[in-house]
């Protein structure tokens, strides 16, 4: 079905973790057209819902391996803002000319806020590239549009999720300072 759908894990108001899925229409086109249906927004939506349900069932099996708090780096070079409690996207940036292990942190508007520190990114990027973990990020201490010129420090709470059968291989590879979850 083209490139995989994207998954965002976030905490909803009830305190439980929920998942959001999205995919581009181009990713869904082969599925919608393969059933000899005319391409309509309804057929694309049905394809998206079916794909999202399958992905959600798969993601529901993931366990939280651990969590870590980090201060982002490079925040003074970007205009992106993220308020405390806001979910952030963590995106691999292997073509970064300064660090091939770079992991970008973007707000929900997909505007860059900063990067994970080099030492943390060097541990997490191979795990992300090998799809051994997914990472959930939430701003602990952010900067709003009001104080963007003054506050350069953004603290992010990272949570690492993966398959139970990969736990013993992944735990030793997580960054130092990670609080390991007991299951």
C-alpha positions in Angstrom: 0.0 0.0 0.0 2.9 2.4 -0.7 4.6 3.9 2.3 3.3 2.9 5.7 0.7 5.1 7.5 2.0 7.3 10.2 1.1 6.7 13.9 1.0 9.3 16.6 0.5 8.1 20.2 -0.9 10.7 22.6 -2.6 10.9 26.0 -6.2 11.8 25.9 -8.1 13.6 28.7 -9.1 10.4 30.5 -5.4 9.6 31.1 -5.3 6.6 28.8 -3.1 6.4 25.7 -4.7 6.6 22.3 -3.4 6.4 18.8 -4.0 8.5 15.8 -3.3 7.3 12.3 -3.1 9.1 9.0 -2.0 8.3 5.5 -1.9 10.3 2.3 -4.5 9.7 -0.4 -1.8 8.5 -2.7 -1.0 5.7 -0.2 -4.6 4.6 -0.1 -5.3 4.9 -3.9 -4.2 1.3 -4.8 -6.4 -0.2 -2.1 -9.4 1.9 -3.1 -9.0 1.2 -6.8 -8.2 -2.5 -6.4 -11.8 -3.3 -5.4 -13.1 -2.0 -8.8 -14.7 0.9 -7.1 -14.8 4.4 -8.4 -12.5 6.6 -6.5 -14.6 8.6 -4.1 -13.8 10.3 -0.8 -16.0 7.6 0.8 -13.9 4.7 -0.6 -10.7 6.4 0.4 -12.1 7.0 3.9 -13.1 3.3 4.2 -9.7 2.2 3.1 -8.1 4.5 5.6 -10.3 3.3 8.4 -9.6 -0.4 7.6 -5.8 0.3 7.5 -5.9 2.3 10.7 -7.8 -0.5 12.5 -5.3 -3.1 11.5 -2.4 -0.8 12.5 -4.1 0.0 15.9 -4.4 -3.6 16.7 -0.8 -4.1 15.9 0.3 -1.1 18.0 -1.8 -2.1 20.9 0.6 -5.0 21.5 3.5 -2.7 22.1 4.8 -2.2 25.6 6.4 0.8 27.2 10.0 -0.1 27.7 11.1 3.1 29.4 11.0 6.9 29.6 13.5 9.7 29.6 13.4 13.5 30.0 15.7 15.5 27.7 16.4 19.2 27.0 16.2 19.9 23.2 19.2 21.4 21.5 19.3 24.0 18.7 16.0 25.6 19.8 17.4 29.1 19.3 17.8 28.4 15.6 14.1 27.6 15.0 10.8 29.5 15.3 8.7 26.5 16.3 6.9 26.7 19.6 5.5 24.0 21.8 3.6 24.5 25.0 3.8 22.3 28.0 1.7 19.2 27.6 1.8 19.3 23.8 2.6 16.2 21.9 5.6 16.5 19.5 6.7 14.5 16.5 10.1 12.8 16.5 11.5 12.5 13.0 14.8 10.9 11.8 17.0 13.3 9.9 19.8 11.0 8.5 20.8 13.6 5.9 21.7 16.2 8.5 25.2 17.4 7.5 26.3 17.7 11.1 25.0 14.4 12.6 23.7 11.4 10.6 21.9 10.2 13.7 19.9 13.4 14.1 16.3 13.3 15.3 14.2 16.4 14.6 11.5 17.4 17.1 8.5 19.1 15.5 5.4 20.5 16.9 1.9 19.4 15.8 2.0 22.0 13.0 5.1 20.2 11.7 7.3 23.2 12.5 10.8 22.4 13.9 11.3 23.1 17.5 14.8 21.6 17.9 16.7 18.3 18.0 17.3 15.6 20.5 20.8 15.8 22.0 23.5 14.1 20.0 24.2 11.4 22.7 20.5 10.5 22.9 20.0 10.5 19.2 23.0 8.2 18.6 21.3 5.6 20.8 17.8 6.0 19.5 18.3 6.4 15.7 19.5 2.8 15.1 16.5 1.5 17.0 14.1 3.8 15.1 15.7 2.8 11.7 15.4 -0.9 12.5 11.8 -0.3 13.7 12.5 -1.8 17.1 10.9 1.1 18.9 8.4 3.9 18.5 8.9 7.1 20.5 6.2 9.2 22.1 7.2 12.8 23.0 5.4 15.3 25.2 6.7 18.7 26.1 7.3 19.0 29.8 8.5 22.6 29.7 7.9 24.5 26.5 8.0 27.9 25.0 4.9 29.7 23.8 4.7 32.2 21.0 4.8 34.9 23.7 8.2 34.1 25.1 9.8 32.6 21.9 12.6 35.2 21.9 13.5 34.7 25.5 13.0 31.0 26.4 15.4 28.7 24.6 15.1 25.6 26.8 12.5 23.1 25.9 12.2 19.9 28.0 10.6 16.8 26.4 9.3 13.6 28.1 10.1 10.6 25.8 8.5 7.2 26.1 9.8 4.2 24.2 7.5 1.5 23.0 8.2 -1.8 21.3 7.3 -5.5 20.9 7.5 -7.6 24.1 9.7 -10.1 22.3 12.3 -7.4 21.5 12.5 -6.1 25.1 15.7 -7.9 26.1 17.5 -6.7 22.9 16.3 -3.1 23.1 16.7 -2.3 26.8 20.6 -2.3 26.8 20.5 0.0 23.8 18.4 2.8 25.3 20.2 6.0 26.3 21.7 6.3 29.8 19.3 7.8 32.3 16.3 6.0 30.8 13.9 4.9 33.5 13.1 1.3 32.6 9.5 0.2 33.0 8.8 -3.1 34.9 6.3 -5.4 33.4 
